[in-house]
Amino acid sequence: MPARVERTDPDGVDYGRVMQLTFVATIVAGAPLVAALSLAVELTTWTERALFAVRVGAVVWIVTALAVYAYERRVNA
């Protein structure tokens, strides 16, 4: 049986938690947002669809990451 994972008490922002929350929030909120935004754009090929999803998804990811980081920083202050 593997050893139990110890709990940590980081000083300041827990970046592991920020990454996990960013991942979950981006999937939950980002996927429907990308799908909704794609309705307003004519995407005729799979390449256009993939590039659109990557471009919009990158913006959603960075905005979500910054928002989660700001929230965690404010809560830990």
C-alpha positions in Angstrom: 0.0 0.0 0.0 1.4 3.4 -0.9 2.2 5.9 1.8 -0.5 8.5 2.6 -0.2 11.8 1.0 0.6 14.5 3.5 -1.3 17.7 3.7 0.5 20.9 3.1 0.0 24.4 4.5 1.6 26.7 1.9 2.5 30.2 2.7 0.4 32.4 0.4 -1.3 31.0 -2.7 -1.5 27.2 -3.2 -0.6 27.0 -6.9 -1.7 23.3 -7.1 -5.2 24.3 -6.0 -5.2 27.2 -8.5 -4.3 24.8 -11.4 -6.9 22.3 -10.4 -9.7 24.9 -10.1 -8.6 26.5 -13.4 -8.8 23.2 -15.1 -12.3 22.4 -13.8 -13.7 25.9 -14.3 -12.4 26.1 -17.8 -14.0 22.8 -18.7 -17.3 23.6 -17.0 -17.6 27.2 -18.2 -15.3 27.3 -21.2 -16.7 24.4 -23.3 -20.2 25.9 -23.5 -18.8 29.3 -24.1 -16.7 28.1 -27.0 -19.7 26.3 -28.4 -21.9 29.3 -28.1 -19.4 31.6 -29.7 -18.9 29.2 -32.6 -22.5 29.6 -33.6 -21.8 33.2 -34.7 -18.9 32.2 -36.9 -19.0 30.2 -40.1 -16.6 27.3 -39.7 -16.7 25.1 -42.8 -13.7 22.7 -42.2 -12.5 20.8 -39.3 -9.3 22.7 -39.4 -11.1 26.0 -38.9 -13.2 24.5 -36.1 -10.1 23.2 -34.3 -8.2 26.5 -34.7 -11.2 28.5 -33.5 -11.5 26.2 -30.4 -7.8 26.6 -29.6 -7.8 30.4 -30.0 -11.0 31.0 -28.0 -10.0 28.3 -25.5 -6.7 29.9 -24.8 -8.3 33.2 -24.0 -10.9 31.5 -21.7 -8.0 29.5 -20.0 -5.9 32.6 -19.2 -8.9 34.7 -18.0 -10.0 31.8 -15.8 -6.5 31.2 -14.4 -6.1 34.9 -13.6 -9.5 35.1 -12.0 -8.9 31.9 -9.9 -5.4 33.2 -8.8 -6.9 36.6 -7.8 -9.6 34.9 -5.8 -7.2 32.6 -4.0 -4.9 35.5 -3.3 -7.7 37.6 -1.9 -9.0 34.7 0.3 -5.5 34.1 1.7 -4.7 37.7 2.4 
